[in-house]
Amino acid sequence: MKQHIRTLILHAAKTAFEQGRLPSDIIPEFMVEEPKLEAHGDFSTNLAMAMASSQKMAPRKIAEALLTHIQDSEKILLKTEIAGPGFINFFIAPGAWHPILLEIHEKDEQYGASDIGKGQKIQIEFVSANPTGPLHFGHGRGAAVGDSIANILAFCGYDVHREYYINDSGRQITTLGRSVFLRYKELFGENIAFPEDCYQGDYIRDLAQTVKADKSDSLLKTDESQAVAYCARYASDTILKYIRQVLEEFGVGFDQWYSEQKLCDSGKVEEIIREYREKALMYEKDDALWFKTSDFGDEKDRVVVRANGQTTYFASDIAYHIEKFQRGFDKVIDVWGADHHGYIPRVTAALEASGQNKDKFQVILIYMVNLFRDGQPVAMSKRSGEFITLKDVVDEVGKDAARFIFLTRHYESPLDFDLELAKKKTNDNPVFYVQYVHARISSIISKSLEMGIDAGAWDDAAMAALVDPEDIGLIKAISRYSEVVKQSAQSSEPHRITYFLMNLSAAFHAYYNRNRVLGDDLLLSRARLYLISAVKKTIRNGLKLLGVSAPEKM
C-alpha cells in the first residue's frame, strides 16, 4: 500500500510539471510513512516540503498542485488533505485493504518474501566457538542471531551460505590437550598441581576418563608431547561433535564447517604472507613479522609471525577471509562477540590490502547476556570452569523460548534472560504470547469447521462486510510484515521481526477481546475467519524466520 501511494505521488508530480503547475521536474528524496495519530490518515508524505527548494514555491502550493493531479484509478483513496506546513495525508478506503488478505492467503508460506537480494551470494559465519569446551549460554544469542539473519536473507532472495570456522589449531588446542593429559595422569594417582592457564571445567575430567577407558595407561609410556597431541586431537574432535549436536537441537545448521588446521595445512597462510611481503606490506622488527595494518586505518601494526616462528591467529584470519572472497561471495558477514570489537580494523585492513572492497565485509557484534532466575543473577565463574551451557538452557526452557528471547532486543544491547520467565505459560513470556495467538486462531478455525463455516477462500460478499475500523486496523497491522522483513534483511536486524510479531499479537489479543469472530452474521463470521487466518499465516511465517515453531495447540 505504501508503495502504491508513492507511485501515485510520483505520477502526480510528473503530470503537474508537464501541465505547467510545477516549474521543475526535480523530485528529491521524500518519505511516505504512517502518521503517529490516526486522525492524520493512513499515510502521510513530506514531498511538498522536500520540493520547496527546487520548485521555489510554498510547500502548501506544491501540495495543492500534486493533489490536483492524483489519478486514483483503483479507487483506494477515501480522501486526502493538506496539513500543517505542507504534509499531504492520505485516508485509504476500507475496501482497499481487503486485497492484502487475498495476497496473504495466495502466497501462504511465501508471504513476506521478496527478491531484493537478486541472487547475491552472501556468506555468514557465526558461532565459531573454539572446540575447547561446551557452548556457554551466551553463544546461543550469536547462534540465534546468525541463523535468523541467514533465514531472512534467504527469504529475501539472497544466496546464503552458513559457515562455522573451527579454531582447531594453535595454542588453545595444545592447552586443551595438556589439560586433559594432566587430568588423565591424576586418574593414575599422580599428584598434579593443575595450572591456572589450563581448562578448569569438569568436562576436562570427563574427557580424561574416556581417554583412560580407551587407552588404559599407554599414554603414560608415550612421549609426553605425543600424548598431549593425542589428547588435544581427541578432545577437540569430541567437543566439536558435541557442539554440532547442541546446535542441531537449537535448530542451527551449517553448510560448511571450515577447519583452521586444514587452512594451515593447505599452505594458504604461508602463501598470503609471502604475497604480502613481496608487496612490502609486511616487515621484520624484533625478530617478528609485522603487517602494516596502520596503513589501512588500524591504530597500529600487527604481528603475523612471532619471534619463535609461529604464526598468529591473525595470520590465519587474513588467509581465511581472503579465501572467502576467492570463493565468489559478494558479501561476507561475520558474527562475533562484542569483545572482538578491536579486531575489526585489522581484518578490514587485511582485506583492503588484498584489493577487496571493505564495504563487502560486515561484522555483527553480539553483546553479553545476563542470566537470571526469578530476577536473581545466576552466579558463574570462568576461573573454576563453572558456567551455564547452551544445552542447559535449551533443556530447561526449550529451543523456542531460548531463540525468541535471544532475539527480543537488538544484538548490540545487553540482554537479560530470566529462566523462570522463559518457562511461564503466561503473557509475560514473549514467546508464549506470540505462539498462543497462532494456537488460539487454530482452535477458532477448528471450531468453525465443526460449525460448517469454511473461510478458506475469498468471498466478495463476505469481504464487503469487513468494514469495521477494528477489522481494518488488524489488516493494516498484518500489511506491515513485508516491509519489516525487507528492512530486517537490509539492516541485518532480526529483532525487527520479533517486535513485529509481538505488536501483531497485541493487536490480535485486543481485537479478539472486543470482537466476536464466530457470531450470528454468517458473512461477517466468514470474513473475520479469513482475516484471522491471515494473521495466523503471518505469525507462522515470522516465527519460521526466527527458527521458532508455530504450534497448533498449547
Residue pairs with C-beta under 8 A, 6 or more apart in sequence:
1 42
1 43
1 76
1 92
1 96
1 97
1 100
1 479
2 32
2 33
2 43
2 483
4 74
4 76
5 32
5 43
5 45
5 90
6 32
6 45
8 70
8 71
8 72
9 30
9 32
9 45
9 47
9 66
9 70
9 88
10 27
11 69
11 71
12 66
12 67
12 68
12 69
12 70
12 71
13 22
13 25
13 27
13 47
13 51
13 66
13 69
14 25
15 69
15 71
16 22
16 65
16 66
16 68
16 69
17 23
17 24
17 25
19 69
21 65
21 68
21 69
22 51
22 55
22 57
22 62
22 65
23 55
23 56
23 57
24 51
24 54
24 55
26 51
26 54
26 55
27 47
27 51
28 50
28 51
28 53
28 54
29 50
30 45
30 46
30 47
30 50
30 51
31 45
31 46
32 43
32 44
32 45
33 43
33 44
33 45
34 42
34 43
34 44
35 41
35 42
35 43
35 44
35 89
40 83
40 87
40 89
41 80
41 81
41 89
41 90
41 91
41 92
42 90
42 91
42 92
42 476
43 89
43 90
43 92
44 83
44 87
44 88
44 89
44 90
45 87
45 88
45 90
46 86
46 87
47 62
47 66
47 88
48 59
48 60
48 62
48 63
48 66
48 82
48 86
48 87
48 88
49 59
49 85
49 86
49 87
51 57
51 59
51 62
52 58
52 59
52 62
52 86
55 62
58 86
59 85
59 86
60 82
60 85
60 86
62 86
63 82
63 86
63 87
63 88
64 82
66 88
67 80
67 82
67 88
70 77
70 80
74 96
75 93
75 96
76 92
76 93
76 96
77 90
77 91
77 92
77 93
77 96
78 91
78 92
78 93
78 94
79 91
80 88
80 89
80 90
80 91
81 88
81 89
81 91
82 88
82 89
83 89
94 466
94 467
94 472
95 463
95 464
95 467
97 472
97 475
97 476
97 479
98 463
98 466
98 475
100 475
100 478
100 479
100 534
101 458
101 463
101 475
101 478
101 530
101 531
101 534
102 458
103 111
104 111
104 478
104 534
104 537
104 538
105 456
105 458
105 530
105 533
105 534
105 537
107 113
108 537
109 537
109 540
109 541
109 544
111 481
111 482
111 537
111 538
111 541
112 155
112 481
112 482
112 485
112 538
112 541
112 542
113 155
113 156
113 157
113 485
114 155
114 156
114 157
114 482
114 485
114 486
114 489
115 156
115 157
116 156
116 157
116 486
116 489
116 490
117 153
117 156
117 157
117 158
117 159
117 489
118 157
119 157
119 158
119 159
120 158
120 159
120 330
120 331
121 158
121 159
121 161
121 328
121 329
121 330
121 331
122 153
122 158
122 159
122 160
122 161
122 329
122 330
122 331
122 332
122 333
123 160
123 161
123 163
123 324
123 327
123 329
123 331
123 332
123 333
124 146
124 149
124 150
124 153
124 160
124 161
124 162
124 163
124 333
124 334
124 335
125 146
125 162
125 163
125 164
125 165
125 258
125 324
125 332
125 333
125 334
125 335
126 142
126 143
126 145
126 146
126 147
126 162
126 164
126 334
126 335
127 135
127 139
127 142
127 143
127 146
127 164
127 243
127 247
127 252
127 335
128 164
128 165
128 166
128 167
129 135
129 139
129 243
130 167
130 172
131 166
131 167
131 168
131 173
131 176
131 236
131 237
131 239
131 240
131 243
132 172
132 173
132 175
132 176
132 199
132 235
132 236
132 239
133 199
133 201
133 203
133 239
133 385
134 201
134 203
134 239
134 242
134 243
134 246
134 389
134 390
134 391
135 143
135 243
135 246
135 247
135 389
135 390
135 391
136 387
136 388
136 389
136 390
137 369
137 371
137 387
137 388
137 389
137 390
137 392
137 393
137 417
138 337
138 368
138 369
139 390
140 250
140 369
140 390
140 393
140 394
140 402
140 403
140 406
141 366
141 369
141 406
141 411
141 415
142 335
142 336
142 337
142 366
143 247
143 250
143 252
143 390
144 250
144 252
144 402
144 403
144 406
144 407
144 494
144 546
144 547
145 335
145 364
145 366
145 406
145 407
145 411
145 494
146 162
146 252
146 335
146 364
147 162
147 251
147 252
147 547
148 403
148 407
148 494
148 497
148 545
148 546
148 547
149 333
149 335
149 364
149 492
149 494
150 160
150 162
151 544
151 545
151 546
151 547
152 485
152 488
152 489
152 494
152 497
152 545
153 160
153 489
153 492
154 160
155 485
155 489
155 545
156 485
156 486
156 489
158 489
161 255
161 256
161 329
162 253
162 254
162 255
162 256
163 254
163 255
163 256
163 257
163 258
164 254
164 256
164 257
164 258
165 258
165 260
165 320
166 240
166 257
166 258
166 259
166 260
166 261
167 173
167 260
167 313
168 236
168 240
168 259
168 260
168 261
169 259
169 260
169 261
169 263
169 264
169 316
170 260
170 310
170 313
170 316
173 232
173 236
174 228
174 232
175 197
175 198
175 199
176 199
176 231
176 232
176 235
176 236
177 228
177 229
177 230
177 231
177 232
177 233
177 235
178 198
178 228
178 231
178 232
179 198
179 199
179 204
179 235
180 204
180 207
180 208
180 211
180 231
180 232
180 234
180 235
181 208
181 219
181 224
181 227
181 228
181 231
182 192
182 194
182 195
182 198
183 192
183 194
183 204
183 205
183 207
183 208
184 208
184 211
184 212
184 219
184 231
185 192
185 220
186 192
186 208
187 208
187 209
187 212
188 212
188 217
188 220
194 200
196 383
198 204
199 385
200 383
200 384
200 385
201 385
201 386
201 387
202 385
203 239
203 385
204 235
204 385
207 231
207 234
207 235
207 238
207 239
210 238
211 219
211 231
211 234
215 230
219 227
219 230
219 231
220 227
222 230
240 257
244 257
246 389
246 390
246 391
246 394
247 253
247 254
249 391
249 394
249 399
250 390
250 394
250 399
250 402
250 403
251 399
251 403
251 547
252 547
258 320
260 316
260 320
263 269
263 316
263 319
263 320
263 323
264 311
264 316
268 319
268 323
269 311
269 315
269 316
269 318
269 319
271 319
272 315
272 318
272 319
272 322
272 354
273 282
273 289
273 304
273 305
273 311
273 315
276 282
276 291
276 318
276 353
277 289
279 353
281 291
281 292
281 295
281 353
282 289
282 290
282 291
282 292
282 304
283 289
283 290
283 292
284 290
286 307
287 307
288 303
288 305
288 306
288 307
289 303
289 304
289 305
290 301
290 302
290 303
290 304
291 301
291 302
291 303
291 304
291 314
291 318
291 346
291 349
291 350
291 353
292 301
292 353
293 300
293 301
293 302
293 345
293 346
293 349
293 350
294 300
294 301
295 349
295 353
296 348
296 349
296 350
296 352
296 353
297 345
297 348
297 349
297 352
298 345
298 346
298 348
298 349
299 345
302 312
302 314
302 346
303 312
303 314
304 311
304 312
304 314
304 315
304 318
305 311
305 312
305 315
306 312
314 346
314 350
317 347
317 350
318 347
318 350
321 332
321 347
321 350
321 351
321 361
322 350
322 351
322 354
322 356
324 332
325 332
325 351
325 354
325 356
325 360
330 360
331 360
331 361
331 362
332 360
332 361
332 362
333 362
333 363
333 364
333 492
334 347
334 361
334 362
334 363
334 364
335 363
335 364
335 366
336 343
336 363
336 364
336 365
336 366
337 365
337 366
338 365
338 366
338 367
338 368
338 412
340 363
340 365
341 365
344 363
347 361
347 363
348 358
348 361
351 358
351 361
352 358
362 492
364 411
364 492
365 411
365 412
366 411
367 411
367 412
367 413
367 414
367 415
368 414
368 415
369 406
369 414
369 415
369 416
369 417
370 377
370 414
370 415
370 416
370 417
371 377
371 378
371 380
371 388
371 393
371 417
371 419
372 378
372 416
372 417
372 418
372 419
373 418
373 419
373 420
374 418
374 420
375 418
378 388
378 419
380 386
380 387
380 388
381 387
390 402
393 402
393 417
393 419
394 402
396 419
396 423
397 419
397 422
397 423
398 422
399 547
399 548
400 431
400 435
400 548
400 549
401 422
401 423
401 429
401 431
401 432
402 422
403 546
403 547
403 548
404 430
404 431
404 434
404 498
404 546
404 548
405 415
405 417
405 422
405 430
405 431
406 415
406 417
407 494
407 495
407 497
407 498
407 546
408 415
408 430
408 495
408 498
408 502
409 415
409 495
410 493
410 495
411 493
411 495
421 428
421 429
422 429
422 431
423 429
424 432
425 432
425 554
426 432
427 433
427 436
427 509
430 498
430 502
431 548
432 554
433 502
433 505
434 501
434 502
434 505
434 539
434 543
435 543
435 548
435 549
435 550
435 551
435 554
436 505
436 554
437 504
437 505
437 508
437 509
437 535
437 536
437 539
438 536
438 539
438 540
438 543
438 550
438 551
438 552
439 551
439 552
439 553
439 554
440 512
441 508
441 532
441 533
441 535
441 536
442 536
442 552
442 553
443 553
444 517
444 518
444 529
444 532
445 455
445 529
445 532
445 533
445 536
447 518
448 454
448 455
448 517
448 518
448 525
448 529
451 518
453 518
453 522
453 525
453 526
453 529
454 526
455 462
455 525
455 526
455 527
455 528
455 529
455 530
455 533
456 533
458 530
459 523
459 526
459 527
459 530
461 523
462 523
462 524
462 526
462 527
462 530
463 527
463 530
464 523
465 521
465 523
465 524
465 527
466 472
466 524
466 527
466 528
466 531
468 515
470 511
470 514
470 515
471 515
471 527
471 528
471 531
473 507
473 511
474 507
474 508
474 511
474 531
474 535
475 531
475 534
477 503
477 504
477 507
478 504
478 534
478 535
478 538
480 500
481 500
481 504
481 538
481 541
481 542
484 496
484 497
484 500
485 497
485 545
487 493
487 496
488 494
488 496
488 497
494 545
494 546
497 542
497 545
497 546
498 546
500 542
501 539
501 542
501 543
501 546
504 535
504 538
504 539
504 542
505 539
508 532
508 535
512 532
515 528
517 525
517 528
517 529
517 532
518 525
518 529
519 525
536 550
539 550
540 550
543 549
543 550
544 550
